[in-house]
Structure formats: C-alpha cells, structure tokens
C-alpha cells in the first residue's frame, strides 16, 4: 500500500502527528508498499521557517524515514519520486486546473461574499441555534452578473456544490460504516481568493495523483470526509480508503493540550526519551495488540500492527506509562550500545571518558539504575572526579558504623586491600578477602562495605563497593581510602 504523512509546516511535529506517521509507516512496511511524505503548505500565513527540516529530523530520529516525497539528503530538504512535486505550494497549477474543471462541470461555484457578510450570516445562524454553514447566497446571483464580476476580476472564492439530498456512506478502516446526510455538509471553499487551494481540494488532488491507497489521519478530519468523497466522485476518481485515528487525551480526558504537558515530539527527545520508547508508547496509544505483550520494537510493530485493533475512543497520554517504557527500553539496550550512547554524553562533561578503555565496565554498573541516559554522567562522575567525603557520609547508623569505629574500619579495609595483588583485583577476590577479615575483626559485612563504598564514590547511593573498587582499579581505590582516613 502507498500511504502518506502530510504535515503542514506550522511549527513542531505534534506527538499526535508522529503517531499518525507511525501508523502510516507501519502499514506501508507491512504491505511492502511505500511511505510518502508530502508537505501541505497552502496556508502560507501559517507556514513557519525551518519547520520542514525540523519535522524531517524528528521523523528520522524516530526511524520513520519516508521512501518517497520530501526527505533530507545531505542535510538539505530534497524531493524524490516520480509523482512530485511533493510540496503543495509547488503544485498550484494542478489545483487550478481541477478547480476550473469542477467549475465548468457545475460542481463548484464562485462566491463573492465578503468576510463581513459571512460573519453576520454565521452569527445569525448561531443565534437561531443552527449549525453555521454557507447559505448559498451566491448561487442565486444571475448568470450574467457572475460573468461580469468574474470578468472584472472581483475577489472571490470557489465553493463545492454539495447535493443536499445526497447520503454519503463509506467504511472507515477504524470506525466501520459511516453515514452523513448531504444537507449537513457545508459548501466547502476549494480555492481561496489568493489563488491558493484549501486543504480539502489540494489533498484530494494529491492523494489521487500520488496514488495513495490509504489515508490515515486525525479524527478531526472525519466530518470533512463526505466533502472529500464528493470531490473524488466529481473528478471521476476512485477514493482511497480512510482510517481516522482517535484523539490523544490528557489524563482528565480533555484533548491533549500544551497547558497540561508537552505536545511537541521534540520536547520528548530533549527530555531524553529513546526513540524506541516513544515509538512503542505512541503505537499503544489507541492500538492494542490483543495480547499481554507491551514492549514492541519498530520491527515487531510492523509485524503486529493492524488498523482493526485501533480503538475509536480517545487514547489517554499516560506519562507514567511512558516513563515505565523508558526504563524497560534503557535496560533492553544491549550493554555495548548503552555504553556507546552514554559515552558520548559523559565525555561532554568529562572529556577523559571519551578515551576510557574501561568505560563499558563503568556503564555496566549503572545500566540497571538509570531511566534516562542523561542521568548517567552524574552517576559516573565519581569515576572521573575525586569525590568529597566526610565522616557524616562514611558513618551509618543503620549499618552500625559509628564515627568512633571509622578509623578502625578504614584501617582494616586498607590492610586487606593493600595485600590484594593487582592481578587478583576482581569482585570475587575482594569479596573473599574483605569478608574473611571482617570475621576476624568481629565486624559485620555492612560495617566494612558501607564506608568502603562511600569512600570510593562520595555518594549515599551507588553501585556496590566491590564493583566500584574493581572499576576504579587498585591505585585509585587506595588513594580514596587514604583520603577517607584523613577525614575520620
Ligand atoms: N495537513 C493536514 C494536517 O496537518 C493533513 C491531514 C491529512 O493527513 O490528510 O492535519
């Protein structure tokens, strides 16, 4: 199937947009089809500089690169494919052509109504509790007057003539059979007075010429679908299939809004979520796999996804679930990859981390403890900077490490560790030696391990004492123990 994602470049990529793109991508890949990217910039006033680059880089980050259409090539926005251009503002003559055809065939008509008249009309309808829609004032104008006004170049729009007695039905891939009464469908503006088409005309022309098989888009377009189906019919084309995906909701079931949480995909990238996490999370927003499985890679989603299992009801954007998935995905990353991604980040703060041959061992110690990669550099800081320790940190009431006992404990540790040869410097040997000594000196394991760990890391919580000592090596371990003895 040929599917497409068709964002308007009005700013950042909304998480809802990213989910729509994901669904369209999954269906294209699942059916060995193509995933297109088209830019819908007919509302020139709303276009934002840099938005296209931004959206493309977010899609790339998520792993959803298009097969055709608008894409990044060597850092610049390019277009690839035989059905272009794929940017609507470069296709104006096509829309003009089909608009003229609709006009000629009597399926569209010019409307000269001023914005003031339309506002007045709408206010009147609302006061009468009627749904606001165009009252067809301009369909009543004498033919001659229409011709004269057009000839004079009077500003006007082009509207679609919707047959009021028509009943529109179609089968939505998510919502099933949908029916709309023609008299409830507004005579949609197709061409604006500035010569630009509206979304309604432009995307119908494009979806036809780009041979799109399935349109996946937000629920907000559901009520416009009859107009689109009518356009296909009037132009003599077969419409694609439609799937309207459910709204994203805040926890209180109101429509997902900036006021309650971030809606820009980019903000989730900045917060440090992995692409795997966000993709997994978005897939589950509205889709359920019909099994207990919750963790899905993009590859697995291609296999498992189906529109039949997408719900109609709004999907709650549950941040707790997002964080849970993030923890799962961080731990699922193979150690080598986790270490690689973390190494770059850590080297930004501690340049020596970039060339640390033991970085992977250090990363291994925190793999189970981080939820976000960006927590890593802090947790690893003690490897690169000597920690500040004092007696308050070294003592610990729960472990029965009193300040009075500290000098003795540290001495025992020092003696044991000094005696352990560099070649035996492993978790097993250190453990064995220290525990043997603990017994002899009538100290508990906790009494030795808490001060050792605290002396080496300067932290109340960190990976275990033996692991840290091994990652630091014998020299640094002894230096830090000495420093701890000085403050005790
Ligand atoms: N440009 C439209 C939007 O951003 C696209 C809707 C569609 O996919 O047809 O909402």
Boltz pocket constraint, residues with backbone or C-beta under 6 A from the ligand:
constraints:
  - pocket:
      binder: B
      contacts: [[A, 4], [A, 5], [A, 6], [A, 7], [A, 8], [A, 40], [A, 199], [A, 203], [A, 215], [A, 216], [A, 217], [A, 218], [A, 221]]
      max_distance: 6.0
